[in-house]
Amino acid sequence: MTKIGLLSDTHSYLPEQVYNHFANVDEIWHAGDIGSIEVADALEKFKPFRAVYGNIDGADLRIRYPEHLHFTIENVPIYMTHIGGYPPNYNAISKPQIKEYKPHLFICGHSHILKVIPDPTFNLLHINPGACGKHGWHKISTLVRFDIDDNRVRNFEIIELGKR
């Protein structure tokens, strides 16, 4: 079993609560708009870290992280990008990648809206963890925590950090 902490849209601000909420995870994933190398460095020092860059991220983060990330954990194929759309309205870049790579878990950020949507058409679970930074129009900062265990996403938790 692999315990995952998922966040997005920090926009150069990393709330201290992240360290408490992600204390027992095995990996942290960031779905883009990290905002600064300092946020990425702090998360990399804390736990094993995977990330994609977002539309506000500069060249320093774009060199370090890809725009699209495909990987497998516990037999679960995963596709993570920053701007991806939602079922059934994926964007023009994400939809062909979903068709080609057939992920069971599709993760994106960008909207600052926390959503968890099963997509029976592509047999995947879409997750957008919302935003945990101070910038944007979201009202509540959010994180997501879950386990991946032998081809299943389990123990899904939505964490509200309070008003941004």
Buried (B, 14 or more C-beta within 10 A) or exposed (E): EBBBBBBBBBBBBBBEBBEEBBEEBBBBBBBBBBBBBEBBEBBBEBBEBBBBBBEBBEEEBEEBBEBBBBEEBBEBBBBBBBBBBBBEEBBEEBBEBBEEEEBBBBBBBBBBBBEBEEBEEBEBBBBBBBBBBEBBEBEBBBBBBBBBBEEEBEEEEEBEBEEB
